[in-house]
Amino acid sequence: MLLKDFFPTINKKLKFINFKGICFNSHEVKKGYIFFAIKGFKTDGKKFINEAIKNGAKIIVSDNKYQGYKNKILFIKSSNPRKLLSETASKIYKK
């Protein structure tokens, strides 16, 4: 799957980056996944970014201020990662 098909406003340089799946639970992340760091009622998904990376995430979506590459991991800033996860999942599981 290509970023351009799920993130239409993404920078042109990033449109053809491929990913294999999406996840919001760092324990379930696999190699090549996008990890959505979502803030919940009891904890914040940003606390689990390092674990998601160790499990193979290559793209992190969060409300952090940083956006860009860091140690070969692409960080995408979103004001609402939960909504972006929902939109992305609806396109993947449309069938």
Backbone atoms as SQL, in Angstrom:
CREATE TABLE atoms (id INTEGER PRIMARY KEY, chain TEXT, resi INTEGER, resn TEXT, atom TEXT, x REAL, y REAL, z REAL);
INSERT INTO atoms VALUES
  (1, 'A', 1, 'MET', 'N', 0.846, -1.165, 0.000),
  (2, 'A', 1, 'MET', 'CA', 0.000, 0.000, 0.000),
  (3, 'A', 1, 'MET', 'C', 0.898, 1.237, 0.000),
  (4, 'A', 2, 'LEU', 'N', 0.466, 2.248, -0.704),
  (5, 'A', 2, 'LEU', 'CA', 1.241, 3.474, -0.806),
  (6, 'A', 2, 'LEU', 'C', 0.612, 4.586, 0.017),
  (7, 'A', 3, 'LEU', 'N', 1.453, 5.422, 0.612),
  (8, 'A', 3, 'LEU', 'CA', 0.954, 6.527, 1.436),
  (9, 'A', 3, 'LEU', 'C', 0.000, 7.431, 0.665),
  (10, 'A', 4, 'LYS', 'N', 0.289, 7.677, -0.606),
  (11, 'A', 4, 'LYS', 'CA', -0.533, 8.602, -1.393),
  (12, 'A', 4, 'LYS', 'C', -1.996, 8.166, -1.469),
  (13, 'A', 5, 'ASP', 'N', -2.243, 6.872, -1.366),
  (14, 'A', 5, 'ASP', 'CA', -3.609, 6.362, -1.445),
  (15, 'A', 5, 'ASP', 'C', -4.392, 6.542, -0.145),
  (16, 'A', 6, 'PHE', 'N', -3.695, 6.844, 0.927),
  (17, 'A', 6, 'PHE', 'CA', -4.344, 6.971, 2.227),
  (18, 'A', 6, 'PHE', 'C', -4.164, 8.349, 2.855),
  (19, 'A', 7, 'PHE', 'N', -3.120, 9.055, 2.436),
  (20, 'A', 7, 'PHE', 'CA', -2.814, 10.389, 2.947),
  (21, 'A', 7, 'PHE', 'C', -2.692, 11.334, 1.753),
  (22, 'A', 8, 'PRO', 'N', -3.804, 11.770, 1.185),
  (23, 'A', 8, 'PRO', 'CA', -3.754, 12.544, -0.061),
  (24, 'A', 8, 'PRO', 'C', -3.008, 13.878, 0.036),
  (25, 'A', 9, 'THR', 'N', -2.876, 14.430, 1.213),
  (26, 'A', 9, 'THR', 'CA', -2.200, 15.723, 1.360),
  (27, 'A', 9, 'THR', 'C', -0.739, 15.577, 1.778),
  (28, 'A', 10, 'ILE', 'N', -0.223, 14.360, 1.753),
  (29, 'A', 10, 'ILE', 'CA', 1.166, 14.114, 2.171),
  (30, 'A', 10, 'ILE', 'C', 2.133, 14.780, 1.190),
  (31, 'A', 11, 'ASN', 'N', 3.277, 15.157, 1.676),
  (32, 'A', 11, 'ASN', 'CA', 4.325, 15.762, 0.869),
  (33, 'A', 11, 'ASN', 'C', 4.615, 14.882, -0.359),
  (34, 'A', 12, 'LYS', 'N', 4.807, 15.529, -1.505),
  (35, 'A', 12, 'LYS', 'CA', 5.048, 14.799, -2.761),
  (36, 'A', 12, 'LYS', 'C', 6.210, 13.824, -2.663),
  (37, 'A', 13, 'LYS', 'N', 7.224, 14.159, -1.884),
  (38, 'A', 13, 'LYS', 'CA', 8.403, 13.302, -1.746),
  (39, 'A', 13, 'LYS', 'C', 8.077, 11.995, -1.019),
  (40, 'A', 14, 'LEU', 'N', 6.979, 11.977, -0.289),
  (41, 'A', 14, 'LEU', 'CA', 6.640, 10.815, 0.536),
  (42, 'A', 14, 'LEU', 'C', 5.522, 9.951, -0.047),
  (43, 'A', 15, 'LYS', 'N', 4.929, 10.381, -1.138),
  (44, 'A', 15, 'LYS', 'CA', 3.743, 9.715, -1.683),
  (45, 'A', 15, 'LYS', 'C', 3.943, 8.247, -2.039),
  (46, 'A', 16, 'PHE', 'N', 5.155, 7.878, -2.433),
  (47, 'A', 16, 'PHE', 'CA', 5.363, 6.513, -2.916),
  (48, 'A', 16, 'PHE', 'C', 6.031, 5.610, -1.884),
  (49, 'A', 17, 'ILE', 'N', 5.948, 5.998, -0.625),
  (50, 'A', 17, 'ILE', 'CA', 6.440, 5.136, 0.449),
  (51, 'A', 17, 'ILE', 'C', 5.413, 4.028, 0.666),
  (52, 'A', 18, 'ASN', 'N', 5.901, 2.830, 0.728),
  (53, 'A', 18, 'ASN', 'CA', 5.054, 1.656, 0.876),
  (54, 'A', 18, 'ASN', 'C', 4.950, 1.252, 2.346),
  (55, 'A', 19, 'PHE', 'N', 3.796, 0.764, 2.754),
  (56, 'A', 19, 'PHE', 'CA', 3.621, 0.204, 4.099),
  (57, 'A', 19, 'PHE', 'C', 2.776, -1.051, 3.991),
  (58, 'A', 20, 'LYS', 'N', 2.849, -1.901, 5.017),
  (59, 'A', 20, 'LYS', 'CA', 2.205, -3.213, 4.959),
  (60, 'A', 20, 'LYS', 'C', 0.915, -3.319, 5.764),
  (61, 'A', 21, 'GLY', 'N', 0.718, -2.418, 6.726),
  (62, 'A', 21, 'GLY', 'CA', -0.474, -2.481, 7.551),
  (63, 'A', 21, 'GLY', 'C', -0.504, -1.331, 8.530),
  (64, 'A', 22, 'ILE', 'N', -1.548, -1.294, 9.324),
  (65, 'A', 22, 'ILE', 'CA', -1.713, -0.233, 10.321),
  (66, 'A', 22, 'ILE', 'C', -2.019, -0.849, 11.679),
  (67, 'A', 23, 'CYS', 'N', -1.686, -0.100, 12.730),
  (68, 'A', 23, 'CYS', 'CA', -1.912, -0.616, 14.070),
  (69, 'A', 23, 'CYS', 'C', -1.905, 0.526, 15.077),
  (70, 'A', 24, 'PHE', 'N', -2.666, 0.376, 16.146),
  (71, 'A', 24, 'PHE', 'CA', -2.607, 1.338, 17.243),
  (72, 'A', 24, 'PHE', 'C', -2.189, 0.664, 18.550),
  (73, 'A', 25, 'ASN', 'N', -1.909, -0.620, 18.479),
  (74, 'A', 25, 'ASN', 'CA', -1.415, -1.364, 19.634),
  (75, 'A', 25, 'ASN', 'C', 0.030, -1.756, 19.342),
  (76, 'A', 26, 'SER', 'N', 0.965, -1.220, 20.101),
  (77, 'A', 26, 'SER', 'CA', 2.388, -1.449, 19.829),
  (78, 'A', 26, 'SER', 'C', 2.776, -2.923, 19.899),
  (79, 'A', 27, 'HIS', 'N', 2.043, -3.732, 20.667),
  (80, 'A', 27, 'HIS', 'CA', 2.347, -5.164, 20.754),
  (81, 'A', 27, 'HIS', 'C', 2.002, -5.902, 19.467),
  (82, 'A', 28, 'GLU', 'N', 1.112, -5.342, 18.667),
  (83, 'A', 28, 'GLU', 'CA', 0.652, -6.013, 17.445),
  (84, 'A', 28, 'GLU', 'C', 1.332, -5.489, 16.181),
  (85, 'A', 29, 'VAL', 'N', 2.219, -4.529, 16.336),
  (86, 'A', 29, 'VAL', 'CA', 2.921, -3.952, 15.183),
  (87, 'A', 29, 'VAL', 'C', 3.824, -5.004, 14.551),
  (88, 'A', 30, 'LYS', 'N', 3.857, -5.009, 13.228),
  (89, 'A', 30, 'LYS', 'CA', 4.740, -5.891, 12.469),
  (90, 'A', 30, 'LYS', 'C', 5.628, -5.055, 11.570),
  (91, 'A', 31, 'LYS', 'N', 6.609, -5.692, 10.989),
  (92, 'A', 31, 'LYS', 'CA', 7.562, -5.005, 10.129),
  (93, 'A', 31, 'LYS', 'C', 6.837, -4.287, 8.987),
  (94, 'A', 32, 'GLY', 'N', 7.158, -2.989, 8.818),
  (95, 'A', 32, 'GLY', 'CA', 6.595, -2.207, 7.726),
  (96, 'A', 32, 'GLY', 'C', 5.253, -1.559, 8.020),
  (97, 'A', 33, 'TYR', 'N', 4.793, -1.629, 9.261),
  (98, 'A', 33, 'TYR', 'CA', 3.497, -1.059, 9.635),
  (99, 'A', 33, 'TYR', 'C', 3.570, 0.432, 9.943),
  (100, 'A', 34, 'ILE', 'N', 2.392, 1.047, 9.915),
  (101, 'A', 34, 'ILE', 'CA', 2.212, 2.394, 10.442),
  (102, 'A', 34, 'ILE', 'C', 1.651, 2.231, 11.847),
  (103, 'A', 35, 'PHE', 'N', 2.265, 2.908, 12.821),
  (104, 'A', 35, 'PHE', 'CA', 1.757, 2.899, 14.186),
  (105, 'A', 35, 'PHE', 'C', 1.091, 4.245, 14.458),
  (106, 'A', 36, 'PHE', 'N', -0.168, 4.206, 14.862),
  (107, 'A', 36, 'PHE', 'CA', -0.913, 5.398, 15.231),
  (108, 'A', 36, 'PHE', 'C', -0.865, 5.535, 16.744),
  (109, 'A', 37, 'ALA', 'N', -0.197, 6.566, 17.230),
  (110, 'A', 37, 'ALA', 'CA', -0.072, 6.815, 18.670),
  (111, 'A', 37, 'ALA', 'C', -1.273, 7.645, 19.111),
  (112, 'A', 38, 'ILE', 'N', -2.237, 6.968, 19.697),
  (113, 'A', 38, 'ILE', 'CA', -3.505, 7.601, 20.067),
  (114, 'A', 38, 'ILE', 'C', -3.569, 7.833, 21.563),
  (115, 'A', 39, 'LYS', 'N', -4.032, 9.002, 21.928),
  (116, 'A', 39, 'LYS', 'CA', -4.200, 9.318, 23.342),
  (117, 'A', 39, 'LYS', 'C', -5.530, 8.736, 23.820),
  (118, 'A', 40, 'GLY', 'N', -5.451, 7.957, 24.904),
  (119, 'A', 40, 'GLY', 'CA', -6.651, 7.357, 25.469),
  (120, 'A', 40, 'GLY', 'C', -7.029, 8.022, 26.780),
  (121, 'A', 41, 'PHE', 'N', -7.957, 7.421, 27.498),
  (122, 'A', 41, 'PHE', 'CA', -8.401, 7.975, 28.780),
  (123, 'A', 41, 'PHE', 'C', -7.374, 7.740, 29.884),
  (124, 'A', 42, 'LYS', 'N', -6.669, 6.603, 29.816),
  (125, 'A', 42, 'LYS', 'CA', -5.735, 6.254, 30.884),
  (126, 'A', 42, 'LYS', 'C', -4.270, 6.445, 30.507),
  (127, 'A', 43, 'THR', 'N', -3.958, 6.343, 29.233),
  (128, 'A', 43, 'THR', 'CA', -2.562, 6.459, 28.811),
  (129, 'A', 43, 'THR', 'C', -2.484, 7.084, 27.424),
  (130, 'A', 44, 'ASP', 'N', -1.290, 7.469, 27.046),
  (131, 'A', 44, 'ASP', 'CA', -1.064, 8.118, 25.764),
  (132, 'A', 44, 'ASP', 'C', -0.234, 7.181, 24.886),
  (133, 'A', 45, 'GLY', 'N', -0.695, 6.947, 23.689),
  (134, 'A', 45, 'GLY', 'CA', -0.013, 6.063, 22.761),
  (135, 'A', 45, 'GLY', 'C', 1.419, 6.484, 22.454),
  (136, 'A', 46, 'LYS', 'N', 1.738, 7.753, 22.670),
  (137, 'A', 46, 'LYS', 'CA', 3.105, 8.216, 22.421),
  (138, 'A', 46, 'LYS', 'C', 4.114, 7.509, 23.328),
  (139, 'A', 47, 'LYS', 'N', 3.647, 7.005, 24.472),
  (140, 'A', 47, 'LYS', 'CA', 4.531, 6.274, 25.386),
  (141, 'A', 47, 'LYS', 'C', 5.009, 4.955, 24.779),
  (142, 'A', 48, 'PHE', 'N', 4.342, 4.502, 23.753),
  (143, 'A', 48, 'PHE', 'CA', 4.625, 3.195, 23.166),
  (144, 'A', 48, 'PHE', 'C', 5.297, 3.277, 21.793),
  (145, 'A', 49, 'ILE', 'N', 5.700, 4.475, 21.399),
  (146, 'A', 49, 'ILE', 'CA', 6.338, 4.653, 20.093),
  (147, 'A', 49, 'ILE', 'C', 7.611, 3.827, 19.981),
  (148, 'A', 50, 'ASN', 'N', 8.467, 3.863, 20.990),
  (149, 'A', 50, 'ASN', 'CA', 9.723, 3.097, 20.930),
  (150, 'A', 50, 'ASN', 'C', 9.465, 1.605, 20.799),
  (151, 'A', 51, 'GLU', 'N', 8.476, 1.099, 21.506),
  (152, 'A', 51, 'GLU', 'CA', 8.139, -0.323, 21.414),
  (153, 'A', 51, 'GLU', 'C', 7.625, -0.657, 20.009),
  (154, 'A', 52, 'ALA', 'N', 6.806, 0.220, 19.447),
  (155, 'A', 52, 'ALA', 'CA', 6.290, 0.000, 18.092),
  (156, 'A', 52, 'ALA', 'C', 7.432, -0.043, 17.088),
  (157, 'A', 53, 'ILE', 'N', 8.411, 0.835, 17.258),
  (158, 'A', 53, 'ILE', 'CA', 9.571, 0.844, 16.363),
  (159, 'A', 53, 'ILE', 'C', 10.369, -0.442, 16.511),
  (160, 'A', 54, 'LYS', 'N', 10.573, -0.892, 17.741),
  (161, 'A', 54, 'LYS', 'CA', 11.296, -2.147, 17.968),
  (162, 'A', 54, 'LYS', 'C', 10.579, -3.325, 17.308),
  (163, 'A', 55, 'ASN', 'N', 9.257, -3.257, 17.237),
  (164, 'A', 55, 'ASN', 'CA', 8.473, -4.339, 16.641),
  (165, 'A', 55, 'ASN', 'C', 8.357, -4.221, 15.123),
  (166, 'A', 56, 'GLY', 'N', 8.919, -3.153, 14.538),
  (167, 'A', 56, 'GLY', 'CA', 8.967, -3.060, 13.083),
  (168, 'A', 56, 'GLY', 'C', 8.259, -1.889, 12.440),
  (169, 'A', 57, 'ALA', 'N', 7.643, -1.013, 13.211),
  (170, 'A', 57, 'ALA', 'CA', 6.961, 0.139, 12.613),
  (171, 'A', 57, 'ALA', 'C', 7.955, 0.993, 11.845),
  (172, 'A', 58, 'LYS', 'N', 7.569, 1.403, 10.651),
  (173, 'A', 58, 'LYS', 'CA', 8.431, 2.271, 9.854),
  (174, 'A', 58, 'LYS', 'C', 7.866, 3.670, 9.727),
  (175, 'A', 59, 'ILE', 'N', 6.599, 3.835, 10.137),
  (176, 'A', 59, 'ILE', 'CA', 5.933, 5.135, 10.105),
  (177, 'A', 59, 'ILE', 'C', 5.178, 5.300, 11.412),
  (178, 'A', 60, 'ILE', 'N', 5.308, 6.481, 12.015),
  (179, 'A', 60, 'ILE', 'CA', 4.612, 6.800, 13.257),
  (180, 'A', 60, 'ILE', 'C', 3.725, 8.004, 13.010),
  (181, 'A', 61, 'VAL', 'N', 2.453, 7.884, 13.348),
  (182, 'A', 61, 'VAL', 'CA', 1.518, 9.006, 13.263),
  (183, 'A', 61, 'VAL', 'C', 1.163, 9.402, 14.688),
  (184, 'A', 62, 'SER', 'N', 1.410, 10.664, 15.024),
  (185, 'A', 62, 'SER', 'CA', 1.089, 11.143, 16.367),
  (186, 'A', 62, 'SER', 'C', 0.839, 12.645, 16.325),
  (187, 'A', 63, 'ASP', 'N', 0.489, 13.188, 17.478),
  (188, 'A', 63, 'ASP', 'CA', 0.305, 14.644, 17.569),
  (189, 'A', 63, 'ASP', 'C', 1.575, 15.341, 18.061),
  (190, 'A', 64, 'ASN', 'N', 2.713, 14.635, 18.016),
  (191, 'A', 64, 'ASN', 'CA', 4.000, 15.255, 18.355),
  (192, 'A', 64, 'ASN', 'C', 4.292, 16.394, 17.391),
  (193, 'A', 65, 'LYS', 'N', 5.095, 17.332, 17.839),
  (194, 'A', 65, 'LYS', 'CA', 5.450, 18.473, 16.992),
  (195, 'A', 65, 'LYS', 'C', 6.384, 18.073, 15.860),
  (196, 'A', 66, 'TYR', 'N', 7.223, 17.058, 16.086),
  (197, 'A', 66, 'TYR', 'CA', 8.217, 16.667, 15.086),
  (198, 'A', 66, 'TYR', 'C', 7.566, 15.950, 13.912),
  (199, 'A', 67, 'GLN', 'N', 8.000, 16.316, 12.713),
  (200, 'A', 67, 'GLN', 'CA', 7.559, 15.634, 11.505),
  (201, 'A', 67, 'GLN', 'C', 8.764, 15.478, 10.593),
  (202, 'A', 68, 'GLY', 'N', 8.950, 14.287, 10.049),
  (203, 'A', 68, 'GLY', 'CA', 10.068, 14.013, 9.155),
  (204, 'A', 68, 'GLY', 'C', 10.724, 12.696, 9.526),
  (205, 'A', 69, 'TYR', 'N', 11.908, 12.473, 8.967),
  (206, 'A', 69, 'TYR', 'CA', 12.636, 11.231, 9.232),
  (207, 'A', 69, 'TYR', 'C', 13.561, 11.387, 10.429),
  (208, 'A', 70, 'LYS', 'N', 13.606, 10.341, 11.219),
  (209, 'A', 70, 'LYS', 'CA', 14.538, 10.259, 12.332),
  (210, 'A', 70, 'LYS', 'C', 14.933, 8.793, 12.453),
  (211, 'A', 71, 'ASN', 'N', 16.222, 8.500, 12.241),
  (212, 'A', 71, 'ASN', 'CA', 16.725, 7.118, 12.300),
  (213, 'A', 71, 'ASN', 'C', 15.925, 6.172, 11.401),
  (214, 'A', 72, 'LYS', 'N', 15.666, 6.595, 10.176),
  (215, 'A', 72, 'LYS', 'CA', 14.968, 5.806, 9.149),
  (216, 'A', 72, 'LYS', 'C', 13.493, 5.547, 9.459),
  (217, 'A', 73, 'ILE', 'N', 12.957, 6.248, 10.439),
  (218, 'A', 73, 'ILE', 'CA', 11.531, 6.147, 10.771),
  (219, 'A', 73, 'ILE', 'C', 10.872, 7.454, 10.348),
  (220, 'A', 74, 'LEU', 'N', 9.760, 7.347, 9.629),
  (221, 'A', 74, 'LEU', 'CA', 9.026, 8.532, 9.202),
  (222, 'A', 74, 'LEU', 'C', 8.002, 8.894, 10.270),
  (223, 'A', 75, 'PHE', 'N', 8.062, 10.121, 10.757),
  (224, 'A', 75, 'PHE', 'CA', 7.097, 10.632, 11.725),
  (225, 'A', 75, 'PHE', 'C', 6.149, 11.584, 10.999),
  (226, 'A', 76, 'ILE', 'N', 4.870, 11.319, 11.120),
  (227, 'A', 76, 'ILE', 'CA', 3.842, 12.160, 10.512),
  (228, 'A', 76, 'ILE', 'C', 3.043, 12.810, 11.628),
  (229, 'A', 77, 'LYS', 'N', 2.969, 14.131, 11.595),
  (230, 'A', 77, 'LYS', 'CA', 2.221, 14.884, 12.606),
  (231, 'A', 77, 'LYS', 'C', 0.770, 14.987, 12.167),
  (232, 'A', 78, 'SER', 'N', -0.128, 14.717, 13.105),
  (233, 'A', 78, 'SER', 'CA', -1.557, 14.834, 12.859),
  (234, 'A', 78, 'SER', 'C', -2.201, 15.465, 14.091),
  (235, 'A', 79, 'SER', 'N', -3.061, 16.411, 13.877),
  (236, 'A', 79, 'SER', 'CA', -3.755, 17.017, 15.015),
  (237, 'A', 79, 'SER', 'C', -4.764, 16.047, 15.623),
  (238, 'A', 80, 'ASN', 'N', -5.166, 15.021, 14.854),
  (239, 'A', 80, 'ASN', 'CA', -6.129, 14.041, 15.344),
  (240, 'A', 80, 'ASN', 'C', -5.773, 12.642, 14.807),
  (241, 'A', 81, 'PRO', 'N', -4.773, 11.984, 15.425),
  (242, 'A', 81, 'PRO', 'CA', -4.376, 10.648, 14.954),
  (243, 'A', 81, 'PRO', 'C', -5.511, 9.621, 14.981),
  (244, 'A', 82, 'ARG', 'N', -6.417, 9.754, 15.933),
  (245, 'A', 82, 'ARG', 'CA', -7.544, 8.807, 16.033),
  (246, 'A', 82, 'ARG', 'C', -8.428, 8.889, 14.780),
  (247, 'A', 83, 'LYS', 'N', -8.722, 10.096, 14.350),
  (248, 'A', 83, 'LYS', 'CA', -9.545, 10.291, 13.163),
  (249, 'A', 83, 'LYS', 'C', -8.814, 9.789, 11.918),
  (250, 'A', 84, 'LEU', 'N', -7.523, 10.082, 11.831),
  (251, 'A', 84, 'LEU', 'CA', -6.730, 9.635, 10.690),
  (252, 'A', 84, 'LEU', 'C', -6.658, 8.101, 10.639),
  (253, 'A', 85, 'LEU', 'N', -6.549, 7.460, 11.794),
  (254, 'A', 85, 'LEU', 'CA', -6.581, 5.994, 11.854),
  (255, 'A', 85, 'LEU', 'C', -7.913, 5.475, 11.312),
  (256, 'A', 86, 'SER', 'N', -8.997, 6.084, 11.735),
  (257, 'A', 86, 'SER', 'CA', -10.323, 5.665, 11.294),
  (258, 'A', 86, 'SER', 'C', -10.473, 5.803, 9.782),
  (259, 'A', 87, 'GLU', 'N', -10.026, 6.931, 9.253),
  (260, 'A', 87, 'GLU', 'CA', -10.115, 7.162, 7.809),
  (261, 'A', 87, 'GLU', 'C', -9.258, 6.165, 7.032),
  (262, 'A', 88, 'THR', 'N', -8.057, 5.910, 7.543),
  (263, 'A', 88, 'THR', 'CA', -7.146, 4.981, 6.883),
  (264, 'A', 88, 'THR', 'C', -7.700, 3.565, 6.921),
  (265, 'A', 89, 'ALA', 'N', -8.195, 3.150, 8.088),
  (266, 'A', 89, 'ALA', 'CA', -8.752, 1.803, 8.237),
  (267, 'A', 89, 'ALA', 'C', -9.974, 1.612, 7.326),
  (268, 'A', 90, 'SER', 'N', -10.793, 2.634, 7.197),
  (269, 'A', 90, 'SER', 'CA', -11.979, 2.500, 6.357),
  (270, 'A', 90, 'SER', 'C', -11.607, 2.297, 4.883),
  (271, 'A', 91, 'LYS', 'N', -10.466, 2.874, 4.469),
  (272, 'A', 91, 'LYS', 'CA', -10.022, 2.670, 3.079),
  (273, 'A', 91, 'LYS', 'C', -9.422, 1.277, 2.896),
  (274, 'A', 92, 'ILE', 'N', -8.693, 0.810, 3.890),
  (275, 'A', 92, 'ILE', 'CA', -8.059, -0.513, 3.794),
  (276, 'A', 92, 'ILE', 'C', -9.113, -1.616, 3.830),
  (277, 'A', 93, 'TYR', 'N', -10.061, -1.485, 4.742),
  (278, 'A', 93, 'TYR', 'CA', -11.046, -2.555, 4.951),
  (279, 'A', 93, 'TYR', 'C', -12.381, -2.253, 4.302),
  (280, 'A', 94, 'LYS', 'N', -12.340, -1.507, 3.208),
  (281, 'A', 94, 'LYS', 'CA', -13.542, -1.065, 2.504),
  (282, 'A', 94, 'LYS', 'C', -14.377, -2.228, 1.971),
  (283, 'A', 95, 'LYS', 'N', -13.726, -3.296, 1.633),
  (284, 'A', 95, 'LYS', 'CA', -14.411, -4.450, 1.021),
  (285, 'A', 95, 'LYS', 'C', -15.344, -5.040, 1.971);
